[in-house]
Amino acid sequence: MAVQSKEAVIPPWGLAVAGATGAVLANALVYPLDIVKTRLQVQVKRKPTDISSTTNDRHYASTSDAISQIIKDEGLSGLYSGMAGSLLGVASTNFAYFYWYSVVRTLYLSYQKVPRSPSTAIELSLGAVAGAVAQLFTIPIAVVTTRQQTQPKNDKKGLIDTGREVVNSGDGWTGLWRGMKASLVLVVNPAITYGAYQRLREVIFPGKMNLKPHEAFLLGAMSKALATIVTQPLIVAKVGLQSRPPPARQGKPFKSFVEVMRYIIDSEGALGLFKGIGPQILKGLLVQGLLMMTKERMELLFVLLFAYARRIRKEKLQQLADLAAKKAKPLADSVAEKAKGIAPRLG
């Protein structure tokens, strides 16, 4: 109920701005982890007999090994490859998600005869609808960013040039929507995340309208960890779809996320579907915790700003009413005087 009360005083665009701001700040702080988890997820497990044939065929043994090798090969800036495009994608995706989530949730609540908090299933459904709509508009940025993050050192390109590379590939313009099916399936990730967040909030902090920063961080981290563990195989498959195909496929791209999963299982076993889960969960914990902490503060700021704006508007309207009454008083007095003068003659 507390969340509904707060949402009622903030328009959808306000909630969207709050969510997008929190997401951008959080992702900017932990971006190197995003690079690391992406590269761990696209690499194919090397067999003992395999020999690296090129300097670009890097293999990372762990998160720390990936960080040290990236810095060694590309310098500190290597940990921030594709950051501009990534943050643009983060901002647009989260703005769209929180906007549509607010819209569909408000519509759902408006049709309820008896006001009450949505069930867990409803929260998941609302989140899935909002996530699907957001993905339709923002997946091209995710495709380009994934390509940038996995480009070899001697083949680095900017956001626009990487986009052209995707378009000029065999898929044409549709290449910008590679992994669309996987992305639509993956809307269950934010759906689980925010559904769990809402449910945990109601259970742990019932009736509390504004959470403290550490409380929002805790709930965000808990909900994201759950969602990541459940959806990690799909996340790995999506990254494989959107990145360059592995050398063993000789440039032949994957056709579907099911094909990616089969390839990973054949090459690395079922556990390969969970590669990169360490930095994925760590990034998710930090990002979601920081996101929800910032979002809660931003929403509180909007509540205060809208309350202040309403008070100013009310004061202005009162001043206008007083001014109108002041100007009307002489006219009313004049009419009253004339009425008094006419009354004796009529009598």
C-alpha positions as CSV (number, residue, x, y, z in Angstrom):
1,M,0.0,0.0,0.0
2,A,2.9,2.3,0.7
3,V,4.2,2.0,-2.8
4,Q,0.9,2.8,-4.3
5,S,0.6,5.9,-2.2
6,K,4.0,7.2,-3.4
7,E,3.3,6.3,-7.0
8,A,0.0,8.1,-6.9
9,V,1.8,11.5,-6.3
10,I,4.5,11.0,-8.9
11,P,3.6,10.8,-12.6
12,P,5.0,8.0,-14.8
13,W,7.7,10.2,-16.3
14,G,8.9,11.1,-12.8
15,L,9.3,7.5,-11.8
16,A,11.0,6.8,-15.1
17,V,13.5,9.6,-14.6
18,A,14.2,8.4,-11.0
19,G,14.8,4.8,-12.3
20,A,16.9,5.8,-15.2
21,T,19.1,8.2,-13.1
22,G,19.7,5.5,-10.5
23,A,20.5,2.9,-13.2
24,V,23.0,5.2,-15.0
25,L,24.8,6.1,-11.7
26,A,25.0,2.5,-10.6
27,N,26.2,1.1,-13.9
28,A,28.8,3.8,-14.3
29,L,30.3,2.9,-10.9
30,V,30.6,-0.8,-11.7
31,Y,31.1,-0.7,-15.5
32,P,34.4,-2.7,-15.4
33,L,32.5,-5.7,-14.0
34,D,30.1,-5.4,-17.0
35,I,33.1,-5.7,-19.4
36,V,34.5,-8.7,-17.5
37,K,31.3,-10.6,-17.3
38,T,30.6,-10.1,-21.0
39,R,34.0,-11.4,-22.0
40,L,33.8,-14.3,-19.7
41,Q,30.4,-15.2,-21.1
42,V,31.4,-15.1,-24.8
43,Q,34.7,-17.0,-24.5
44,V,34.7,-20.7,-25.2
45,K,36.4,-22.9,-22.6
46,R,39.8,-23.9,-23.8
47,K,41.0,-27.5,-23.8
48,P,44.4,-28.3,-22.4
49,T,45.6,-29.2,-26.0
50,D,44.4,-25.9,-27.4
51,I,47.0,-23.3,-28.3
52,S,46.2,-19.6,-28.7
53,S,46.9,-18.7,-32.3
54,T,46.5,-14.9,-32.1
55,T,47.1,-12.2,-29.6
56,N,43.4,-11.4,-29.7
57,D,42.4,-14.9,-28.7
58,R,42.6,-14.2,-25.0
59,H,41.3,-16.6,-22.4
60,Y,40.4,-15.4,-18.9
61,A,40.6,-17.9,-16.0
62,S,38.6,-15.7,-13.5
63,T,37.3,-12.2,-12.8
64,S,40.6,-11.0,-11.4
65,D,42.5,-12.6,-14.2
66,A,40.3,-10.9,-16.8
67,I,40.8,-7.5,-15.1
68,S,44.5,-7.8,-15.0
69,Q,44.8,-9.1,-18.6
70,I,42.5,-6.4,-20.0
71,I,44.6,-3.7,-18.3
72,K,47.8,-5.3,-19.5
73,D,46.5,-5.5,-23.1
74,E,44.4,-2.4,-23.5
75,G,45.3,-0.2,-20.5
76,L,42.9,1.0,-17.9
77,S,40.6,2.4,-20.6
78,G,40.0,-1.1,-21.8
79,L,37.8,-1.7,-18.7
80,Y,35.6,1.1,-20.0
81,S,35.2,0.0,-23.7
82,G,31.8,0.9,-25.0
83,M,30.8,2.7,-21.8
84,A,29.0,5.6,-23.6
85,G,26.8,3.2,-25.6
86,S,26.2,1.0,-22.6
87,L,25.0,3.9,-20.4
88,L,22.8,5.2,-23.2
89,G,21.3,1.8,-23.4
90,V,20.9,1.6,-19.6
91,A,19.2,5.0,-19.5
92,S,16.8,4.3,-22.3
93,T,16.0,0.8,-21.1
94,N,15.3,1.8,-17.5
95,F,13.4,4.9,-18.5
96,A,11.2,2.9,-20.8
97,Y,10.9,0.1,-18.2
98,F,9.9,2.2,-15.2
99,Y,7.6,4.4,-17.3
100,W,5.6,1.5,-18.7
101,Y,5.7,-0.4,-15.4
102,S,4.2,2.7,-13.7
103,V,1.6,3.0,-16.5
104,V,0.5,-0.7,-16.5
105,R,0.5,-0.9,-12.7
106,T,-1.6,2.2,-12.3
107,L,-4.1,0.9,-14.9
108,Y,-4.3,-2.4,-13.1
109,L,-4.9,-0.7,-9.8
110,S,-7.5,1.6,-11.2
111,Y,-9.7,-1.3,-12.3
112,Q,-9.7,-2.9,-8.9
113,K,-12.9,-2.5,-7.0
114,V,-11.2,-3.1,-3.6
115,P,-7.8,-1.4,-3.4
116,R,-5.0,-3.8,-2.4
117,S,-1.5,-4.7,-3.3
118,P,-1.0,-6.9,-6.4
119,S,-0.1,-10.5,-5.8
120,T,3.3,-11.8,-6.6
121,A,2.0,-13.3,-9.9
122,I,0.5,-10.0,-10.9
123,E,3.6,-8.1,-10.0
124,L,5.7,-10.5,-12.2
125,S,3.2,-10.1,-15.1
126,L,3.1,-6.3,-14.9
127,G,6.9,-6.3,-14.9
128,A,7.1,-8.7,-17.9
129,V,4.7,-6.5,-19.9
130,A,6.7,-3.4,-19.1
131,G,10.0,-5.1,-19.9
132,A,8.8,-6.4,-23.2
133,V,7.7,-3.0,-24.4
134,A,11.0,-1.5,-23.2
135,Q,13.1,-4.1,-25.1
136,L,11.4,-3.5,-28.4
137,F,12.7,0.1,-28.4
138,T,16.1,-0.4,-26.8
139,I,17.6,-3.7,-27.9
140,P,19.6,-2.1,-30.8
141,I,21.7,-0.2,-28.3
142,A,22.4,-3.4,-26.3
143,V,23.5,-5.2,-29.5
144,V,26.0,-2.5,-30.4
145,T,27.3,-2.2,-26.9
146,T,27.9,-6.0,-26.7
147,R,29.8,-5.8,-29.9
148,Q,31.9,-3.0,-28.6
149,Q,32.7,-4.8,-25.4
150,T,34.0,-7.8,-27.2
151,Q,36.0,-6.1,-30.0
152,P,39.7,-7.0,-30.2
153,K,42.2,-4.3,-29.2
154,N,43.2,-3.6,-32.8
155,D,39.6,-3.4,-34.1
156,K,38.0,-1.0,-31.7
157,K,35.2,1.1,-33.2
158,G,32.9,3.9,-31.9
159,L,29.2,3.5,-31.3
160,I,28.2,4.6,-34.8
161,D,30.8,2.6,-36.7
162,T,30.0,-0.5,-34.6
163,G,26.3,0.0,-35.5
164,R,27.2,0.2,-39.2
165,E,29.2,-3.0,-38.9
166,V,26.2,-4.8,-37.5
167,V,23.9,-3.4,-40.2
168,N,26.5,-4.3,-43.0
169,S,26.7,-7.9,-41.7
170,G,24.5,-10.7,-43.2
171,D,21.5,-9.8,-41.2
172,G,21.2,-6.2,-42.4
173,W,19.1,-3.8,-40.3
174,T,17.5,-6.7,-38.5
175,G,20.9,-7.4,-37.0
176,L,20.3,-4.6,-34.6
177,W,17.5,-6.7,-33.1
178,R,19.6,-9.9,-32.8
179,G,18.7,-11.8,-29.6
180,M,15.2,-10.2,-29.6
181,K,13.5,-13.5,-28.7
182,A,16.1,-14.1,-25.9
183,S,15.6,-10.5,-24.7
184,L,11.8,-11.0,-24.6
185,V,12.2,-14.2,-22.6
186,L,14.7,-12.3,-20.4
187,V,12.0,-9.8,-19.4
188,V,11.4,-12.3,-16.6
189,N,14.7,-11.0,-15.1
190,P,13.5,-7.5,-14.2
191,A,10.0,-8.9,-13.7
192,I,11.4,-11.3,-11.0
193,T,13.7,-8.5,-9.7
194,Y,11.1,-5.9,-9.2
195,G,8.3,-8.3,-8.3
196,A,10.6,-9.7,-5.6
197,Y,11.5,-6.2,-4.5
198,Q,7.9,-5.2,-4.1
199,R,7.1,-8.4,-2.2
200,L,10.1,-8.3,0.0
201,R,9.4,-4.6,0.8
202,E,5.9,-5.4,1.9
203,V,7.1,-8.3,4.0
204,I,10.2,-6.8,5.6
205,F,9.1,-3.1,5.8
206,P,5.3,-3.2,5.8
207,G,3.6,0.2,5.6
208,K,6.8,2.1,5.2
209,M,6.5,4.8,2.6
210,N,10.2,5.8,2.2
211,L,13.0,3.4,2.7
212,K,16.4,4.4,4.1
213,P,19.3,4.1,1.7
214,H,20.7,0.9,3.3
215,E,17.2,-0.7,3.3
216,A,16.6,0.0,-0.4
217,F,20.2,-1.3,-1.2
218,L,19.5,-4.5,0.8
219,L,16.2,-5.2,-1.0
220,G,17.6,-4.4,-4.4
221,A,20.6,-6.7,-3.9
222,M,18.5,-9.6,-2.6
223,S,15.9,-9.4,-5.4
224,K,18.6,-9.1,-8.2
225,A,20.6,-12.1,-6.9
226,L,17.5,-14.3,-7.1
227,A,16.7,-13.1,-10.6
228,T,20.3,-13.6,-11.9
229,I,20.6,-17.2,-10.6
230,V,17.3,-18.1,-12.3
231,T,18.0,-16.5,-15.7
232,Q,21.8,-16.9,-16.0
233,P,21.7,-19.5,-18.9
234,L,19.5,-17.1,-20.9
235,I,21.8,-14.2,-20.2
236,V,24.8,-16.2,-21.4
237,A,22.9,-17.2,-24.6
238,K,21.8,-13.7,-25.3
239,V,25.4,-12.4,-25.0
240,G,26.6,-15.1,-27.3
241,L,23.9,-14.2,-29.9
242,Q,24.8,-10.5,-29.9
243,S,28.6,-10.8,-29.9
244,R,30.8,-12.0,-32.7
245,P,30.7,-15.7,-33.3
246,P,33.5,-17.7,-31.7
247,P,36.5,-18.6,-33.9
248,A,35.5,-22.2,-34.2
249,R,32.4,-21.2,-36.1
250,Q,34.5,-19.4,-38.7
251,G,32.4,-16.3,-38.7
252,K,29.1,-18.1,-38.9
253,P,26.6,-16.3,-36.6
254,F,24.2,-18.2,-34.3
255,K,20.6,-18.3,-35.5
256,S,18.8,-18.5,-32.1
257,F,19.6,-18.5,-28.4
258,V,18.7,-22.3,-28.3
259,E,21.5,-22.9,-30.8
260,V,23.9,-20.9,-28.6
261,M,23.0,-23.0,-25.6
262,R,23.5,-26.2,-27.5
263,Y,26.9,-25.0,-28.7
264,I,27.9,-24.1,-25.2
265,I,26.7,-27.4,-23.7
266,D,28.5,-29.4,-26.5
267,S,31.8,-27.4,-26.0
268,E,31.8,-26.9,-22.3
269,G,29.1,-28.9,-20.6
270,A,26.0,-27.7,-18.9
271,L,27.9,-25.6,-16.4
272,G,29.1,-23.5,-19.3
273,L,25.7,-21.9,-19.2
274,F,26.6,-20.4,-15.9
275,K,30.0,-19.0,-16.9
276,G,30.6,-15.4,-15.7
277,I,28.0,-15.8,-13.0
278,G,30.4,-14.5,-10.4
279,P,30.8,-11.0,-11.9
280,Q,27.3,-11.1,-13.1
281,I,25.9,-11.6,-9.6
282,L,28.4,-9.1,-8.1
283,K,27.5,-6.5,-10.7
284,G,23.8,-7.2,-10.3
285,L,24.0,-6.9,-6.5
286,L,25.9,-3.6,-6.6
287,V,23.9,-2.1,-9.5
288,Q,20.5,-3.1,-8.3
289,G,21.3,-2.1,-4.7
290,L,22.7,1.3,-5.8
291,L,19.9,1.7,-8.4
292,M,17.1,1.2,-5.9
293,M,18.8,3.3,-3.2
294,T,19.2,6.2,-5.7
295,K,15.7,5.6,-7.1
296,E,14.1,5.8,-3.7
297,R,16.0,9.1,-3.0
298,M,15.0,10.5,-6.4
299,E,11.4,9.6,-5.8
300,L,11.4,11.2,-2.4
301,L,12.8,14.3,-4.1
302,F,10.0,14.3,-6.6
303,V,7.4,13.9,-3.9
304,L,8.8,16.9,-2.1
305,L,9.1,18.9,-5.4
306,F,5.5,18.2,-6.4
307,A,4.3,19.0,-2.9
308,Y,6.2,22.3,-3.0
309,A,4.8,23.0,-6.5
310,R,1.2,22.3,-5.3
311,R,1.7,24.6,-2.3
312,I,3.1,27.4,-4.5
313,R,0.2,26.9,-6.9
314,K,-2.3,27.0,-4.1
315,E,-0.7,30.2,-2.7
316,K,-0.8,31.8,-6.1
317,L,-4.4,30.9,-6.7
318,Q,-5.3,32.2,-3.2
319,Q,-3.4,35.5,-4.0
320,L,-5.3,35.8,-7.3
321,A,-8.6,35.1,-5.5
322,D,-7.8,37.8,-2.8
323,L,-6.8,40.3,-5.5
324,A,-10.0,39.6,-7.5
325,A,-12.0,40.0,-4.3
326,K,-10.2,43.2,-3.4
327,K,-10.9,44.7,-6.9
328,A,-14.5,43.6,-6.7
329,K,-15.1,45.1,-3.3
330,P,-15.4,48.8,-4.4
331,L,-17.8,47.7,-7.2
332,A,-19.9,45.7,-4.7
333,D,-19.9,48.6,-2.3
334,S,-21.0,51.0,-5.1
335,V,-23.8,48.6,-6.1
336,A,-24.9,48.3,-2.5
337,E,-25.0,52.1,-2.0
338,K,-27.1,52.5,-5.1
339,A,-29.4,49.8,-4.0
340,K,-29.9,51.7,-0.7
341,G,-30.7,54.9,-2.5
342,I,-33.3,53.2,-4.8
343,A,-35.0,51.3,-1.9
344,P,-36.7,54.3,-0.2
345,R,-38.0,55.6,-3.6
346,L,-39.5,52.2,-4.4
347,G,-41.1,52.1,-0.9
